Amino acid sequence: MIESLVYLLLAVGNSFFDAFVFMFGWNTIVHRIGFPEISYGLSYGICMFIGYVKSNDNNDKEDEERKEYIRNKVVLGIANNLVYIVLFLVYRWFVGVIDCGRF
């Protein structure tokens, strides 16, 4: 029971972090090519819509197999967000170095 609650809280927290990473990436890369910046609320809505479109229901799995699938999905989602935020920061630093003429 406690383990399920922990993974639920991690999944909900990751959804907020996912929206932040999407907003940061959009405002860092896409905004530079002429599109408007987006707010956190819009970013969260886009992420929810993408999650809805990508969702697939795996009701055919047994209880333990389904729990392991959900655990793996939550952990991979957090890891992906951490990797992307680092990549966006590196991109932002690299573009800043080029814009300042230091490269």
MOLIN-V996831 format. One record per pair of residues at least 12 apart in sequence whose ideal C-beta (glycine too) atoms are under 10 Angstrom apart, sorted by the first residue. I is the first residue (numbers start at 1). J is the second residue. Records with the same first field share a line. If there is no record, write none. Layout:
# MOLIN-V996831
I = J / J
This chain:
# MOLIN-V996831
3 = 67 / 71
4 = 67 / 70 / 71
6 = 71 / 74
7 = 67 / 70 / 71 / 73 / 74 / 75
8 = 70 / 74
9 = 74
10 = 71 / 74 / 75 / 77 / 78
11 = 70 / 71 / 73 / 74 / 77 / 78
12 = 74
13 = 74 / 78
14 = 73 / 74 / 75 / 77 / 78 / 79 / 80 / 81
15 = 44 / 47 / 48 / 51 / 77 / 81
16 = 40 / 44 / 47
17 = 77 / 78 / 81 / 82 / 85
18 = 43 / 44 / 47 / 48 / 50 / 51 / 77 / 78 / 80 / 81 / 84
19 = 38 / 40 / 41 / 42 / 43 / 44 / 45 / 46 / 47 / 48 / 81
20 = 40 / 43 / 44 / 47 / 81 / 85
21 = 43 / 47 / 80 / 81 / 82 / 83 / 84 / 85 / 87 / 88
22 = 38 / 40 / 42 / 43 / 44 / 46 / 47 / 50 / 81 / 84
23 = 37 / 38 / 39 / 40 / 41 / 42 / 43 / 44 / 46 / 47
24 = 40 / 43 / 84 / 85 / 88 / 89 / 92
25 = 43 / 84 / 85 / 87 / 88 / 91 / 92
26 = 38 / 42 / 43 / 46 / 88
27 = 39 / 43 / 88 / 92
28 = 87 / 88 / 89 / 91 / 92 / 95
29 = 87 / 88 / 91 / 92 / 95
32 = 91 / 92 / 95 / 99
51 = 77
58 = 70 / 73
